[in-house]
């Protein structure tokens, strides 16, 4: 595992995936190797592979809120906010895993990763126009991490997106009208 992490730091990402795969083969119930593989693929912008390995990590560690955060982050960065929300929400608020295990939420703190998680969750809520929840979360950022410039900035962005949603509400995409396609007509033979 340590070698894989060092290889990430030296930007030898293919080799790091190989080392994490070896680590997983030695302990196939440990979610950590798949977590790191998913992060490597996320660094490369290969969201689907990252999501695949993030899902495997979550399968092996269904009580770990960090694994929900990781998977939600991958969906978020792929631009799939609706898919990201259940994972980000579980990481922030806690909940129950698919197999009924309790997941404790991550409390808001000044840790940069936690502020990023809460910001991502609020931005995802705002982007799908769940603004009551998003603004509540923005206010929590402003009240609880007011000395963190990133948290304050992201709270402002959440509020800005929700204000834009009020001025220009999202509308459903209209159903396309069918177009009659006519083909060539036969030329009459004299």
HELIX and SHEET records of a PDB file:
HELIX    1   1 UNK A    2  UNK A    9  1                                   8    
HELIX    2   2 UNK A   13  UNK A   26  1                                  14    
HELIX    3   3 UNK A   32  UNK A   43  1                                  12    
HELIX    4   4 UNK A   47  UNK A   60  1                                  14    
HELIX    5   5 UNK A   65  UNK A   77  1                                  13    
HELIX    6   6 UNK A   81  UNK A   93  1                                  13    
HELIX    7   7 UNK A  112  UNK A  127  1                                  16    
HELIX    8   8 UNK A  131  UNK A  144  1                                  14    
HELIX    9   9 UNK A  149  UNK A  167  1                                  19    
SHEET    1   A 2 UNK A  95  UNK A  96  0                                        
SHEET    2   A 2 UNK A 102  UNK A 103 -1                                        
END                                                                             
